[in-house]
């Protein structure tokens, strides 16, 4: 029951703040400290308290790590030619939505499953879409895939369409995160 309440609270704050406040914020640390203090005051022994604290903190640590790695992989994908042009708009508009999608997807998973997750490295170059995937290391199957596609809209120019696919619908649906305008000229290849 406690995990359900904590997950609901984290998701509610993420939605209300559009991902600006992450689960690692000082509020969450104080909340966990208060829980730890209450548990140590009770009649539970030290070993049980340690196990409960580890159990509660492990998921948020992986989610925080995944968000940091997501940012790094995105910047690698952009390269030195695209990155300087779109990074500010990406940070302000797209990345908070990526954080939210990661949080929504991973908060539904149990701690055992989270222990086996990893984020892919080496985003694809050329004109391929892959930025990064979060996958299960035991099965090799993806949980969520983040992509960016170059779209050309007549009379307007080129846009980068950021989106993701989820295992919840067998990657069939295209969840749009947003578009960033490039120019009327064709953009360079990814990773360049």
FENDA-V165879 format. One record per backbone hydrogen bond with DSSP energy under -1.0 kcal/mol. NH is the residue of the N-H (numbers start at 1). CO is the residue of the C=O. E is the energy in kcal/mol with one decimal. If there is no record, write none. Layout:
nh co e
NH CO E
NH CO E
This chain:
nh co e
5 1 -2.0
6 2 -2.5
7 3 -2.9
8 4 -2.3
9 5 -2.5
10 6 -2.5
11 7 -2.6
12 8 -2.5
13 9 -2.3
14 10 -2.4
15 11 -2.5
16 12 -2.7
17 13 -2.2
19 14 -2.0
20 17 -1.8
25 22 -2.1
29 25 -1.6
30 26 -2.5
31 27 -2.3
32 28 -2.6
33 29 -2.5
34 30 -2.8
35 31 -2.1
36 32 -2.5
37 33 -2.6
38 34 -2.3
39 35 -2.2
40 36 -2.2
41 37 -1.6
42 38 -1.4
49 45 -1.9
50 46 -2.4
51 47 -2.1
52 48 -2.2
53 49 -2.5
54 50 -2.4
55 51 -2.2
56 52 -2.1
57 53 -2.2
58 54 -2.1
61 57 -1.8
62 58 -1.9
63 59 -2.5
64 60 -2.5
65 61 -2.4
66 62 -2.9
67 63 -2.1
68 64 -2.1
69 65 -2.7
70 66 -2.3
71 67 -1.9
72 68 -2.0
73 69 -2.8
74 70 -1.9
75 71 -2.2
76 72 -2.1
77 73 -2.2
78 74 -2.0
79 75 -1.4
82 78 -1.2
83 79 -1.2
86 82 -1.7
87 83 -2.4
90 86 -2.7
91 87 -2.9
92 88 -2.0
93 89 -2.6
95 90 -3.2
98 94 -1.7
99 95 -2.7
100 96 -2.1
101 97 -2.3
102 98 -2.4
103 99 -2.8
104 100 -2.9
105 101 -2.2
106 102 -2.9
107 103 -2.5
109 106 -1.3
114 110 -2.0
115 111 -1.4
116 113 -1.4
117 114 -1.4
118 135 -2.1
120 133 -3.2
124 130 -1.1
126 190 -1.1
128 125 -2.2
131 146 -2.7
132 146 -1.4
134 144 -2.7
135 118 -2.6
136 141 -2.9
137 116 -3.8
140 136 -2.7
143 134 -3.5
144 134 -1.6
145 165 -2.7
146 132 -2.8
147 163 -3.0
148 129 -2.1
149 161 -2.6
151 159 -3.0
153 157 -2.9
156 153 -2.0
157 153 -2.5
158 183 -3.6
159 151 -2.9
160 180 -3.0
161 149 -3.6
162 178 -2.9
163 147 -2.4
164 175 -2.0
165 145 -2.2
167 143 -2.4
169 166 -1.2
170 167 -1.9
171 166 -2.7
172 169 -1.3
175 164 -2.6
177 162 -3.1
178 162 -1.4
180 160 -1.9
182 158 -3.1
190 126 -2.8
191 77 -2.2
192 189 -1.3
